[in-house]
Amino acid sequence: MNNDYTNAIAELHNACDSLIAETNKKMTKMINDFNEKYEDQEDAPYCDTVDLDSKFDVLADYVEDYTNQ
């Protein structure tokens, strides 16, 4: 593969990784804030973040997995 493309793909991957990490952080905070807001109410819904990181892990591999080389 042309080195220009290798560098471009690496830049895209890094930019996507940064976006995904930031979005994961923000989403986790939003969910935690929601849960804390209603934690004293017995019938309140609860959004579990137990599997959230793994959802972002799948997205983190997207550029590498779906870039035609």
C-alpha positions as MATLAB code, in Angstrom:
seq = 'MNNDYTNAIAELHNACDSLIAETNKKMTKMINDFNEKYEDQEDAPYCDTVDLDSKFDVLADYVEDYTNQ';
ca = [
       0.000    0.000    0.000;
       1.151    3.499   -0.748;
       2.725    5.148    2.310;
       0.493    8.202    1.773;
      -2.542    6.000    2.260;
      -1.021    4.267    5.272;
      -0.492    7.602    6.975;
      -3.944    8.847    6.002;
      -5.579    5.705    7.376;
      -3.570    6.018   10.601;
      -4.690    9.627   10.960;
      -8.315    8.651   10.370;
      -8.040    5.817   12.876;
      -6.494    8.114   15.492;
      -9.138   10.787   14.954;
     -11.919    8.208   15.242;
     -10.330    6.707   18.374;
     -10.201   10.134   20.003;
     -13.824   10.823   19.122;
     -14.946    7.430   20.391;
     -13.041    7.823   23.670;
     -14.511   11.269   24.264;
     -18.025   10.096   23.393;
     -17.680    7.081   25.687;
     -16.593    9.353   28.534;
     -19.473   11.789   27.954;
     -22.069    9.050   27.589;
     -20.904    7.313   30.761;
     -21.143   10.599   32.655;
     -24.619   11.320   31.286;
     -25.856    7.872   32.316;
     -24.266    8.120   35.761;
     -25.774   11.576   36.263;
     -29.175   10.205   35.270;
     -28.854    7.292   37.688;
     -27.728    9.565   40.526;
     -30.567   12.015   39.891;
     -33.149    9.309   40.498;
     -31.299    6.985   42.892;
     -33.519    7.893   45.868;
     -36.709    6.997   44.027;
     -37.636    3.374   44.511;
     -39.464    2.932   41.197;
     -36.981    4.886   39.068;
     -35.365    3.304   36.036;
     -31.659    2.494   36.169;
     -29.364    2.433   33.161;
     -26.485    0.012   33.684;
     -23.134    0.860   32.084;
     -21.673   -2.608   32.623;
     -21.321   -3.309   28.878;
     -20.903    0.226   27.573;
     -17.122    0.128   27.097;
     -17.335   -2.996   24.956;
     -19.753   -1.251   22.586;
     -17.175    1.452   21.992;
     -14.417   -1.143   21.592;
     -16.259   -2.554   18.591;
     -16.491    0.923   17.065;
     -12.803    1.566   17.731;
     -11.901   -1.272   15.365;
     -14.195   -0.066   12.592;
     -11.691    1.864   10.463;
      -9.157   -0.958   10.560;
     -11.767   -3.645    9.913;
     -13.544   -1.884    7.047;
     -10.787   -0.050    5.202;
     -10.024   -1.682    1.903;
      -6.266   -2.118    1.712;
];
